[in-house]
Amino acid sequence: MKKYFLFFALVALFVSCDKLDELTKFEMDYDQTVVIPSSTGVDLPFDIFTPETETNSSAEFEVNDTRKDLIEEIVLKKLIMTVEVPDGEDFSFLESIIIYMSADDLPEIKIAWNEEVAATAGEQLELVTTAEDLKEYIKKDSYTLRLKTVTDEFLSTDYEINIATTFFVDAKILGL
């Protein structure tokens, strides 16, 4: 009988640890706006920098019952760009795009890309994202994105683009 009790106790402990582990996983979303200026040339790469984005990571971690020192991993799960202005326009003007992230005292890192944007691209463009651990960048107070773009059309007007990112956060269970 003691064997069965011990077996069921271990199973219950394992199941409860899995449930606790799920409670320490959450997502953090950020939105930024960037302007791609009307261009003077076609097929020339150019860089666009976003303003610094405050992470408010300490507050986000606190809301999710964790702290910076308990974060195991932060991975970029999704990056979607949307044309906000001009109305009715799409991403067919882009030939390629690579997005880099930087933060104080950390090297710039490639986080998302689409190296062959389709001519039929719509108002939204979801980029391929890196599997790299970005916890050190998100734990900082702020970060900046750099967009390296190549256009295949002349832009007669500025394009206002929203960049929506979703980061998956995995923290340690009760500090263990």
C-alpha positions in Angstrom: 0.0 0.0 0.0 2.9 2.4 0.8 4.3 1.7 -2.7 1.0 2.9 -4.3 0.8 5.9 -2.1 4.4 6.9 -2.9 3.8 6.3 -6.6 0.6 8.5 -6.6 2.4 11.2 -4.5 5.2 11.3 -7.1 2.7 11.5 -10.0 0.8 14.3 -8.2 4.0 16.2 -7.5 5.1 15.9 -11.2 1.7 17.1 -12.5 1.6 20.0 -10.1 5.2 21.0 -11.1 4.1 21.0 -14.7 1.1 23.2 -13.8 3.4 25.6 -11.9 5.8 25.7 -14.8 3.0 26.8 -17.1 2.2 29.7 -14.7 5.7 31.0 -15.2 5.3 31.3 -19.0 3.7 34.3 -20.5 3.9 36.7 -23.4 4.9 40.4 -23.6 3.7 42.5 -26.5 5.2 45.7 -27.8 4.0 48.0 -30.6 6.2 50.6 -32.4 5.7 52.9 -35.3 8.3 53.7 -37.9 8.2 55.9 -41.0 9.7 54.7 -44.3 10.3 58.0 -46.1 9.5 58.6 -49.7 12.5 57.3 -51.5 15.0 58.9 -53.9 16.2 55.6 -55.4 15.2 52.0 -56.0 17.1 48.8 -55.2 19.3 50.7 -52.7 19.5 49.4 -49.1 18.8 52.0 -46.4 18.4 51.9 -42.7 15.5 53.2 -40.5 15.8 53.4 -36.8 12.8 53.2 -34.4 12.7 55.4 -31.4 13.8 53.7 -28.2 11.1 51.4 -26.8 10.7 51.3 -23.1 10.4 47.6 -22.0 8.8 48.2 -18.6 10.0 44.6 -18.1 10.2 44.9 -14.3 6.5 45.9 -14.1 5.6 43.1 -16.6 7.5 40.5 -14.6 5.9 41.7 -11.4 2.4 41.4 -12.9 3.3 37.8 -13.8 4.7 37.0 -10.4 8.4 36.9 -11.3 11.6 39.0 -11.4 14.4 39.8 -13.8 16.8 37.4 -12.1 14.3 34.5 -12.5 13.9 34.8 -16.3 15.3 31.7 -18.0 14.6 32.7 -21.6 12.8 35.3 -23.8 12.2 34.5 -27.4 10.6 36.6 -30.2 7.5 34.6 -31.1 6.0 36.8 -33.7 6.7 40.1 -35.5 4.0 41.5 -37.7 4.3 44.7 -39.7 1.2 46.6 -40.8 0.9 49.6 -43.2 -1.0 52.3 -41.3 -0.5 55.2 -43.7 -1.2 55.7 -46.6 -4.6 54.0 -46.5 -5.1 51.0 -48.7 -1.4 50.5 -49.4 0.6 47.3 -49.0 4.1 46.0 -48.7 4.6 45.3 -52.4 7.1 48.2 -52.5 9.6 46.1 -50.4 12.1 43.9 -52.0 13.6 42.7 -48.6 13.7 43.7 -45.0 15.9 42.7 -42.0 15.2 43.9 -38.5 18.0 44.2 -35.9 17.6 44.8 -32.1 20.1 46.7 -29.9 20.2 47.8 -26.3 22.7 49.5 -24.0 26.0 47.6 -23.7 24.7 44.8 -25.9 25.7 44.0 -29.5 23.2 44.4 -32.3 21.4 41.2 -33.2 19.3 40.1 -36.2 15.8 39.3 -34.9 13.5 39.1 -38.0 13.6 39.1 -41.7 12.0 38.5 -45.1 14.6 38.5 -47.8 12.2 38.1 -50.7 9.0 40.0 -50.1 6.3 38.9 -52.6 4.9 41.4 -55.1 1.5 40.3 -53.8 2.3 41.2 -50.1 -0.7 42.7 -48.4 -1.2 45.3 -45.7 0.4 43.0 -43.1 3.7 41.2 -43.4 4.8 38.6 -40.9 8.5 38.1 -40.7 10.6 35.0 -40.0 11.9 35.4 -36.4 15.1 34.3 -34.7 15.2 31.5 -32.1 17.9 33.4 -30.2 17.4 34.1 -26.5 16.7 37.8 -26.2 16.3 38.0 -22.4 19.3 40.4 -21.9 17.8 42.8 -24.4 14.2 42.8 -22.9 15.5 43.0 -19.3 17.1 46.4 -20.2 15.0 49.5 -19.7 14.7 50.1 -23.4 15.7 48.8 -26.9 15.9 50.1 -30.4 15.1 48.4 -33.7 17.0 49.0 -37.0 15.2 48.2 -40.2 17.5 47.4 -43.1 15.2 47.7 -46.2 15.5 47.5 -49.9 12.6 48.8 -52.0 11.8 47.8 -55.6 9.5 50.7 -56.3 9.8 54.5 -56.0 7.8 55.7 -53.0 6.1 59.0 -53.7 4.9 59.3 -50.1 6.0 58.4 -46.6 4.8 55.0 -45.3 3.9 54.8 -41.6 4.4 51.2 -40.4 3.3 49.6 -37.2 5.6 46.9 -35.8 3.9 44.5 -33.4 6.1 42.1 -31.5 5.2 39.2 -29.2 7.9 37.8 -26.9 7.5 34.5 -25.1 8.9 34.6 -21.6 9.9 31.6 -19.5 10.8 32.1 -15.9 12.0 29.7 -13.2 9.5 28.1 -10.9 9.6 29.7 -7.5 13.2 30.6 -8.1 14.3 27.0 -8.5 
